[in-house]
């Protein structure tokens, strides 16, 4: 497997009023070359600190980080032209058009101007390039920022929470852009605390908490470890059905409208058990594991992913359209 980014036991701490705070502790991560890699964790879990270390903006206390096999920050100049990144909100001139803003950047970095049309088309802004930046929606502004990172045709793109503050339409636009970039052969490393968003766009993920790696791998593999298969069952007498299924050795939870059953190798077994007691099923729906389930399972002993975290904006299961 070709690797775009790799960290081993990466650590970073800061000295504050209350003493030294560890932001990243022993973080090990491998980002395969090509496709979209989600870097997931609640706000404050060390994602931005890690990205800043990868870009040479801050130095780690210990551990190693490599981009395209080169140690960073020491050898970053050798690969920096292969990397594009959005870490903070980029600054553009509001009175200039999108095309004019990109022309200024292209001239500054010595990129041929023909790249401007190419990156506008790639980010689906080809028909809006002559519009003033001040009139862009938030989603369009973020896509123009992505277009700016593409001017030097990088192989690796690093985006830190690129959909923060966007409405559902903007989230969809940026998500579709990231997916198309990954499909084009580039590597897209994107941090997010919105699990549903990453589930729709990422090929592989690294999940972190308290600055350390909790899980990593293909999204399908992470979901496969999210617990036993479950089935949603609707039946006319849920209390009686719960007794029948529990007696048969299945695990059942119940609310006012349906049962959630786990432990059945085949959903047909549930139908057979209930029909044997004259209980007939009106709904039998497999529950697909998602990244939220996987995260909650991984962090059950970490003090992460709680209701309090989500209410504070630390971890969001939704947010993608």
RODOFI-636206 format. One record per residue (C-alpha): residue number from 1; residue in three letters; x, y, z. Coordinates in steps of 0.02 Angstrom, whole numbers, plus 32768, in hexadecimal, padded with zeros to 4 digits. Example, Ala and Ser with C-alpha at 12.3 -4.5 7.8 and 13.67 -1.06 7.14 Angstrom:
// residues 2
<1; "ALA"; <8267; 7F1F; 8186>>
<2; "SER"; <82AC; 7FCB; 8165>>
***
This chain:
// residues 321
<1; "UNK"; <8000; 8000; 8000>>
<2; "UNK"; <8042; 80AC; 7FD0>>
<3; "UNK"; <803D; 8125; 8062>>
<4; "UNK"; <8023; 81E1; 8057>>
<5; "UNK"; <802D; 820D; 8111>>
<6; "UNK"; <806D; 81AC; 81A6>>
<7; "UNK"; <8085; 81DA; 825C>>
<8; "UNK"; <80CF; 816D; 82E6>>
<9; "UNK"; <80BB; 8195; 839F>>
<10; "UNK"; <80A4; 824D; 8379>>
<11; "UNK"; <8097; 82B9; 8415>>
<12; "UNK"; <8079; 8373; 8432>>
<13; "UNK"; <8058; 83D1; 84D3>>
<14; "UNK"; <803D; 8488; 84FF>>
<15; "UNK"; <8067; 84EB; 859A>>
<16; "UNK"; <7FD0; 8548; 85DC>>
<17; "UNK"; <7F94; 859B; 867B>>
<18; "UNK"; <7F61; 84F6; 86C7>>
<19; "UNK"; <8004; 84A1; 869A>>
<20; "UNK"; <8036; 8439; 8604>>
<21; "UNK"; <7FA6; 83F6; 859B>>
<22; "UNK"; <7FC0; 8364; 8524>>
<23; "UNK"; <7F66; 8383; 847F>>
<24; "UNK"; <7FA8; 82EB; 8420>>
<25; "UNK"; <7FEB; 8253; 847A>>
<26; "UNK"; <803A; 81C3; 841E>>
<27; "UNK"; <7FD4; 81D9; 8380>>
<28; "UNK"; <7FF8; 8155; 82FA>>
<29; "UNK"; <7F9F; 816C; 8253>>
<30; "UNK"; <7FB4; 812B; 81A1>>
<31; "UNK"; <7F5F; 8183; 810F>>
<32; "UNK"; <7F5F; 811A; 806F>>
<33; "UNK"; <7F88; 8171; 7FCD>>
<34; "UNK"; <7EEC; 8195; 7F65>>
<35; "UNK"; <7E3A; 81AF; 7FA0>>
<36; "UNK"; <7DEE; 820B; 8034>>
<37; "UNK"; <7E2D; 81E9; 80E4>>
<38; "UNK"; <7DC1; 8228; 8172>>
<39; "UNK"; <7E19; 8265; 820F>>
<40; "UNK"; <7D8F; 8258; 8291>>
<41; "UNK"; <7D7E; 828D; 8345>>
<42; "UNK"; <7D21; 8307; 83B6>>
<43; "UNK"; <7D53; 83BD; 83BB>>
<44; "UNK"; <7DEF; 83CC; 8426>>
<45; "UNK"; <7E2B; 831C; 8402>>
<46; "UNK"; <7ECC; 8354; 83AC>>
<47; "UNK"; <7E9D; 8356; 82F3>>
<48; "UNK"; <7ED2; 8407; 82CC>>
<49; "UNK"; <7F72; 83F6; 8332>>
<50; "UNK"; <7F9F; 8359; 82CF>>
<51; "UNK"; <7F7E; 83B0; 8229>>
<52; "UNK"; <7FEA; 8444; 825D>>
<53; "UNK"; <8078; 83CC; 8283>>
<54; "UNK"; <8065; 8379; 81D9>>
<55; "UNK"; <8071; 8423; 8185>>
<56; "UNK"; <810A; 8458; 81E9>>
<57; "UNK"; <80AC; 84E4; 8240>>
<58; "UNK"; <80D9; 849F; 82EC>>
<59; "UNK"; <8159; 841F; 8324>>
<60; "UNK"; <812D; 837F; 8381>>
<61; "UNK"; <8176; 835C; 842D>>
<62; "UNK"; <819F; 82AB; 83F6>>
<63; "UNK"; <8171; 8226; 8377>>
<64; "UNK"; <817E; 822E; 82BB>>
<65; "UNK"; <8116; 826C; 8229>>
<66; "UNK"; <8132; 824D; 8171>>
<67; "UNK"; <80E2; 8291; 80D3>>
<68; "UNK"; <8107; 822B; 8036>>
<69; "UNK"; <8191; 81D4; 8097>>
<70; "UNK"; <81E9; 8276; 80C7>>
<71; "UNK"; <81FD; 82A6; 817E>>
<72; "UNK"; <81A3; 8346; 81B1>>
<73; "UNK"; <81C9; 83CD; 81D9>>
<74; "UNK"; <8280; 83AC; 81AD>>
<75; "UNK"; <8264; 8371; 80FA>>
<76; "UNK"; <81C1; 83CD; 80D9>>
<77; "UNK"; <820D; 8441; 8054>>
<78; "UNK"; <822C; 83A6; 7FE8>>
<79; "UNK"; <8171; 837C; 7FE0>>
<80; "UNK"; <8118; 841F; 8004>>
<81; "UNK"; <80ED; 843B; 7F4C>>
<82; "UNK"; <808F; 8396; 7F4F>>
<83; "UNK"; <801F; 83CF; 7FDE>>
<84; "UNK"; <7F8C; 8446; 7FE5>>
<85; "UNK"; <7F33; 8472; 8087>>
<86; "UNK"; <7EA6; 84D7; 80D4>>
<87; "UNK"; <7EC0; 84E9; 818F>>
<88; "UNK"; <7E70; 8593; 81AF>>
<89; "UNK"; <7DF3; 85FB; 814D>>
<90; "UNK"; <7E52; 863C; 80B5>>
<91; "UNK"; <7E53; 86F6; 808F>>
<92; "UNK"; <7E12; 8732; 7FE8>>
<93; "UNK"; <7DEB; 87DF; 7FA7>>
<94; "UNK"; <7D2D; 87F6; 7FB3>>
<95; "UNK"; <7D23; 8873; 7F23>>
<96; "UNK"; <7D85; 8801; 7EAC>>
<97; "UNK"; <7D38; 8774; 7E4A>>
<98; "UNK"; <7D63; 86C1; 7E72>>
<99; "UNK"; <7DCE; 86BB; 7DD5>>
<100; "UNK"; <7E2B; 875C; 7E04>>
<101; "UNK"; <7E52; 871A; 7EB0>>
<102; "UNK"; <7E98; 867A; 7E67>>
<103; "UNK"; <7EFD; 86DC; 7DE6>>
<104; "UNK"; <7F53; 873C; 7E72>>
<105; "UNK"; <7F7F; 8698; 7EC9>>
<106; "UNK"; <7FB8; 8644; 7E28>>
<107; "UNK"; <802C; 86D5; 7DFF>>
<108; "UNK"; <8071; 86D6; 7EB1>>
<109; "UNK"; <80A0; 861D; 7EAE>>
<110; "UNK"; <80D5; 8616; 7DF8>>
<111; "UNK"; <8047; 85A8; 7DBC>>
<112; "UNK"; <8010; 85B5; 7D04>>
<113; "UNK"; <7F6D; 8614; 7CF2>>
<114; "UNK"; <7F1B; 8587; 7C91>>
<115; "UNK"; <7F11; 852B; 7D37>>
<116; "UNK"; <7E8E; 85A9; 7D70>>
<117; "UNK"; <7E0A; 8568; 7CF7>>
<118; "UNK"; <7E37; 84B5; 7D23>>
<119; "UNK"; <7E25; 84CB; 7DDF>>
<120; "UNK"; <7D83; 852D; 7DCC>>
<121; "UNK"; <7D3A; 849E; 7D67>>
<122; "UNK"; <7D7A; 841D; 7DE3>>
<123; "UNK"; <7D21; 8476; 7E72>>
<124; "UNK"; <7C82; 8494; 7E0B>>
<125; "UNK"; <7C9B; 8551; 7E07>>
<126; "UNK"; <7CBC; 8561; 7D4D>>
<127; "UNK"; <7C1C; 85C5; 7D2F>>
<128; "UNK"; <7C35; 8633; 7DC9>>
<129; "UNK"; <7CEB; 8662; 7DB5>>
<130; "UNK"; <7CC0; 8710; 7D75>>
<131; "UNK"; <7C4C; 8735; 7E09>>
<132; "UNK"; <7C8C; 879F; 7E98>>
<133; "UNK"; <7CC9; 873E; 7F2F>>
<134; "UNK"; <7C5A; 87A8; 7FA1>>
<135; "UNK"; <7BC1; 875C; 7F4D>>
<136; "UNK"; <7BF7; 86A7; 7F67>>
<137; "UNK"; <7B9A; 8635; 7FDE>>
<138; "UNK"; <7BFE; 85E8; 806C>>
<139; "UNK"; <7C08; 8544; 800C>>
<140; "UNK"; <7C49; 859E; 7F71>>
<141; "UNK"; <7CCB; 85FA; 7FDA>>
<142; "UNK"; <7D0A; 8556; 8020>>
<143; "UNK"; <7D10; 850A; 7F72>>
<144; "UNK"; <7D75; 85A0; 7F36>>
<145; "UNK"; <7DEE; 857E; 7FC5>>
<146; "UNK"; <7DFD; 84CB; 7F89>>
<147; "UNK"; <7E19; 850D; 7ED7>>
<148; "UNK"; <7EA7; 8578; 7F1B>>
<149; "UNK"; <7EFC; 84E0; 7F67>>
<150; "UNK"; <7EEF; 8486; 7EBF>>
<151; "UNK"; <7F4D; 850C; 7E5C>>
<152; "UNK"; <7FF5; 84B3; 7E73>>
<153; "UNK"; <7FA2; 840A; 7E4C>>
<154; "UNK"; <7FCB; 83B6; 7EF4>>
<155; "UNK"; <7FC3; 82FB; 7F11>>
<156; "UNK"; <7F8F; 830F; 7FC7>>
<157; "UNK"; <7F06; 8382; 8005>>
<158; "UNK"; <7EEF; 83A3; 80BF>>
<159; "UNK"; <7E4C; 83F3; 80F9>>
<160; "UNK"; <7E29; 841D; 81AF>>
<161; "UNK"; <7D6D; 841C; 81D2>>
<162; "UNK"; <7D43; 845E; 8123>>
<163; "UNK"; <7C85; 845F; 813C>>
<164; "UNK"; <7C7F; 84BD; 81E2>>
<165; "UNK"; <7BF9; 8541; 81DC>>
<166; "UNK"; <7BB0; 850A; 8135>>
<167; "UNK"; <7AF8; 84ED; 8115>>
<168; "UNK"; <7ABE; 8443; 80D3>>
<169; "UNK"; <7AD0; 847A; 801D>>
<170; "UNK"; <7B82; 84B8; 803D>>
<171; "UNK"; <7BB0; 8418; 8097>>
<172; "UNK"; <7B73; 83B3; 8002>>
<173; "UNK"; <7BD6; 841E; 7F88>>
<174; "UNK"; <7C78; 840D; 7FEA>>
<175; "UNK"; <7C5C; 8355; 800A>>
<176; "UNK"; <7C40; 8332; 7F51>>
<177; "UNK"; <7CDE; 8394; 7F27>>
<178; "UNK"; <7D46; 832F; 7FA3>>
<179; "UNK"; <7D00; 828C; 7F5F>>
<180; "UNK"; <7D29; 82BB; 7EAB>>
<181; "UNK"; <7DDA; 82EC; 7EDE>>
<182; "UNK"; <7DF3; 8244; 7F33>>
<183; "UNK"; <7DAF; 81EA; 7E9B>>
<184; "UNK"; <7E29; 8248; 7E2B>>
<185; "UNK"; <7EBB; 81F2; 7E82>>
<186; "UNK"; <7EEA; 8279; 7EFE>>
<187; "UNK"; <7EF6; 8258; 7FB8>>
<188; "UNK"; <7E7E; 82C0; 8020>>
<189; "UNK"; <7E9B; 82C4; 80DC>>
<190; "UNK"; <7E06; 8319; 812C>>
<191; "UNK"; <7DE6; 8334; 81E5>>
<192; "UNK"; <7D35; 833A; 8227>>
<193; "UNK"; <7CCC; 831F; 82C2>>
<194; "UNK"; <7C31; 82FC; 8257>>
<195; "UNK"; <7C26; 823F; 8249>>
<196; "UNK"; <7B99; 8232; 81CA>>
<197; "UNK"; <7BF5; 82A8; 8154>>
<198; "UNK"; <7C92; 823E; 8154>>
<199; "UNK"; <7C31; 819D; 8141>>
<200; "UNK"; <7BF1; 81DD; 809A>>
<201; "UNK"; <7C97; 8218; 8054>>
<202; "UNK"; <7D29; 81BB; 80A5>>
<203; "UNK"; <7D7A; 811B; 8066>>
<204; "UNK"; <7DE5; 8105; 8102>>
<205; "UNK"; <7DE4; 8157; 81AE>>
<206; "UNK"; <7E4A; 8174; 8249>>
<207; "UNK"; <7DE3; 818E; 82E7>>
<208; "UNK"; <7E38; 81E7; 8378>>
<209; "UNK"; <7E0B; 8219; 8428>>
<210; "UNK"; <7E6D; 8278; 84AA>>
<211; "UNK"; <7EFA; 828B; 842B>>
<212; "UNK"; <7F17; 81D3; 8408>>
<213; "UNK"; <7EE1; 8155; 8386>>
<214; "UNK"; <7E48; 80EC; 83B0>>
<215; "UNK"; <7E2C; 8096; 8309>>
<216; "UNK"; <7E65; 809E; 8255>>
<217; "UNK"; <7E3D; 8049; 81B1>>
<218; "UNK"; <7DC0; 803D; 8124>>
<219; "UNK"; <7D15; 8082; 814F>>
<220; "UNK"; <7CC6; 7FD9; 8129>>
<221; "UNK"; <7D3C; 7F83; 81A3>>
<222; "UNK"; <7D1A; 8004; 822B>>
<223; "UNK"; <7C5F; 7FEE; 8214>>
<224; "UNK"; <7C74; 7F31; 8217>>
<225; "UNK"; <7CB8; 7F40; 82C8>>
<226; "UNK"; <7C2A; 7FAD; 8305>>
<227; "UNK"; <7BD3; 7F1E; 835F>>
<228; "UNK"; <7B5E; 7E8E; 833A>>
<229; "UNK"; <7AE0; 7EA2; 82AC>>
<230; "UNK"; <7A3A; 7EE8; 82E6>>
<231; "UNK"; <798A; 7EDE; 829F>>
<232; "UNK"; <78F8; 7F55; 82BC>>
<233; "UNK"; <7857; 7EF3; 82D5>>
<234; "UNK"; <77A6; 7F36; 82DA>>
<235; "UNK"; <7721; 7EBF; 831B>>
<236; "UNK"; <7672; 7ED3; 8362>>
<237; "UNK"; <769E; 7E94; 8412>>
<238; "UNK"; <774E; 7ED2; 8437>>
<239; "UNK"; <7750; 7E9B; 84EE>>
<240; "UNK"; <7721; 7DE9; 84C1>>
<241; "UNK"; <779A; 7DE8; 842F>>
<242; "UNK"; <7826; 7E24; 84A0>>
<243; "UNK"; <7806; 7D92; 8516>>
<244; "UNK"; <7808; 7D14; 8486>>
<245; "UNK"; <78AA; 7D56; 843C>>
<246; "UNK"; <7901; 7D69; 84E3>>
<247; "UNK"; <78D3; 7CB6; 8512>>
<248; "UNK"; <7921; 7C7F; 846D>>
<249; "UNK"; <79C6; 7CCF; 84A2>>
<250; "UNK"; <79BE; 7D6E; 843B>>
<251; "UNK"; <79E4; 7E1A; 8482>>
<252; "UNK"; <7951; 7E91; 8478>>
<253; "UNK"; <7932; 7F47; 84A2>>
<254; "UNK"; <7886; 7F95; 8492>>
<255; "UNK"; <7832; 803D; 8480>>
<256; "UNK"; <777E; 806E; 845B>>
<257; "UNK"; <7784; 8045; 83A2>>
<258; "UNK"; <77FF; 7FB9; 8381>>
<259; "UNK"; <7880; 7F3D; 83C0>>
<260; "UNK"; <793A; 7F40; 839C>>
<261; "UNK"; <797A; 7E8F; 8395>>
<262; "UNK"; <7A2F; 7E52; 838D>>
<263; "UNK"; <7A7A; 7DA4; 8392>>
<264; "UNK"; <7A1A; 7D5A; 82FE>>
<265; "UNK"; <7A8B; 7D14; 8276>>
<266; "UNK"; <79FA; 7D21; 81FB>>
<267; "UNK"; <7969; 7D9D; 820C>>
<268; "UNK"; <78F6; 7D12; 81CF>>
<269; "UNK"; <7915; 7CBE; 8277>>
<270; "UNK"; <78B9; 7D4D; 82CC>>
<271; "UNK"; <7824; 7D3A; 8259>>
<272; "UNK"; <781F; 7C7E; 8277>>
<273; "UNK"; <7827; 7C8F; 8334>>
<274; "UNK"; <779D; 7D10; 833B>>
<275; "UNK"; <772B; 7CB7; 82BF>>
<276; "UNK"; <7737; 7C1C; 832B>>
<277; "UNK"; <76DC; 7C80; 83B2>>
<278; "UNK"; <765D; 7CCE; 833B>>
<279; "UNK"; <76BC; 7D72; 833C>>
<280; "UNK"; <76CD; 7DBA; 828D>>
<281; "UNK"; <774F; 7E38; 8259>>
<282; "UNK"; <771C; 7ED7; 81FC>>
<283; "UNK"; <77CE; 7F19; 81EE>>
<284; "UNK"; <7876; 7EC2; 81EE>>
<285; "UNK"; <7904; 7F3A; 81C3>>
<286; "UNK"; <79BF; 7F1A; 81D8>>
<287; "UNK"; <7A13; 7FAB; 8231>>
<288; "UNK"; <7AAF; 7FDF; 81D3>>
<289; "UNK"; <7B44; 8007; 8243>>
<290; "UNK"; <7B84; 80B9; 8232>>
<291; "UNK"; <7C1D; 8119; 8269>>
<292; "UNK"; <7BBF; 8160; 82FE>>
<293; "UNK"; <7BA2; 80AF; 833E>>
<294; "UNK"; <7C57; 8082; 8320>>
<295; "UNK"; <7C94; 811F; 8377>>
<296; "UNK"; <7C26; 8105; 840F>>
<297; "UNK"; <7C62; 8051; 841C>>
<298; "UNK"; <7D18; 8086; 840F>>
<299; "UNK"; <7D07; 8111; 848E>>
<300; "UNK"; <7C95; 80BD; 850D>>
<301; "UNK"; <7D26; 80B8; 8588>>
<302; "UNK"; <7D74; 815D; 8552>>
<303; "UNK"; <7CF5; 81DA; 8593>>
<304; "UNK"; <7CD6; 8213; 84DF>>
<305; "UNK"; <7C3D; 8218; 8472>>
<306; "UNK"; <7BC7; 823A; 8503>>
<307; "UNK"; <7B28; 82A1; 84F6>>
<308; "UNK"; <7B84; 832F; 8549>>
<309; "UNK"; <7C0C; 832A; 84C5>>
<310; "UNK"; <7B8E; 8331; 8438>>
<311; "UNK"; <7B29; 83BC; 8488>>
<312; "UNK"; <7BC8; 8421; 8497>>
<313; "UNK"; <7BED; 8406; 83DE>>
<314; "UNK"; <7C7C; 838E; 83FE>>
<315; "UNK"; <7C39; 8300; 8396>>
<316; "UNK"; <7BAC; 8304; 8318>>
<317; "UNK"; <7B57; 8270; 82C9>>
<318; "UNK"; <7AF9; 82DA; 824C>>
<319; "UNK"; <7B1C; 8377; 81EB>>
<320; "UNK"; <7B30; 8331; 813E>>
<321; "UNK"; <7AAB; 8340; 80BB>>
***
